[in-house]
């Protein structure tokens, strides 16, 4: 539960840093969505390259 609260606090601090109080709610939600999507992409893209390398399927054909 503490980790969830820390993550939420980190997201709120990042939101207020990137989009101050004069920004609207929609802008803040866009900032949060962009940050979370970027973090997910940082993890998923290298994982896919690792899978392609392990399966030796650089052309996209696994079978």
PEVEN-V689285 format. One record per residue. N is the residue number from 1. RES is the residue in one small letter. PHI is phi as a letter, one per 20 degrees, with the letter a starting at -180 (NA if undefined). Layout:
n:N res:RES phi:PHI
n:N res:RES phi:PHI
This chain:
n:1 res:x phi:NA
n:2 res:x phi:f
n:3 res:x phi:f
n:4 res:x phi:f
n:5 res:x phi:f
n:6 res:x phi:f
n:7 res:x phi:f
n:8 res:x phi:f
n:9 res:x phi:f
n:10 res:x phi:f
n:11 res:x phi:f
n:12 res:x phi:f
n:13 res:x phi:f
n:14 res:x phi:f
n:15 res:x phi:f
n:16 res:x phi:f
n:17 res:x phi:f
n:18 res:x phi:e
n:19 res:x phi:c
n:20 res:x phi:f
n:21 res:x phi:f
n:22 res:x phi:f
n:23 res:x phi:f
n:24 res:x phi:e
n:25 res:x phi:f
n:26 res:x phi:f
n:27 res:x phi:f
n:28 res:x phi:f
n:29 res:x phi:f
n:30 res:x phi:f
n:31 res:x phi:f
n:32 res:x phi:f
n:33 res:x phi:f
n:34 res:x phi:f
n:35 res:x phi:f
n:36 res:x phi:f
n:37 res:x phi:f
n:38 res:x phi:f
n:39 res:x phi:f
n:40 res:x phi:f
n:41 res:x phi:f
n:42 res:x phi:f
n:43 res:x phi:e
n:44 res:x phi:f
n:45 res:x phi:f
n:46 res:x phi:f
n:47 res:x phi:f
n:48 res:x phi:f
n:49 res:x phi:f
n:50 res:x phi:f
n:51 res:x phi:f
n:52 res:x phi:f
n:53 res:x phi:f
n:54 res:x phi:f
n:55 res:x phi:e
n:56 res:x phi:l
n:57 res:x phi:c
n:58 res:x phi:f
n:59 res:x phi:e
n:60 res:x phi:n
n:61 res:x phi:d
n:62 res:x phi:e
n:63 res:x phi:f
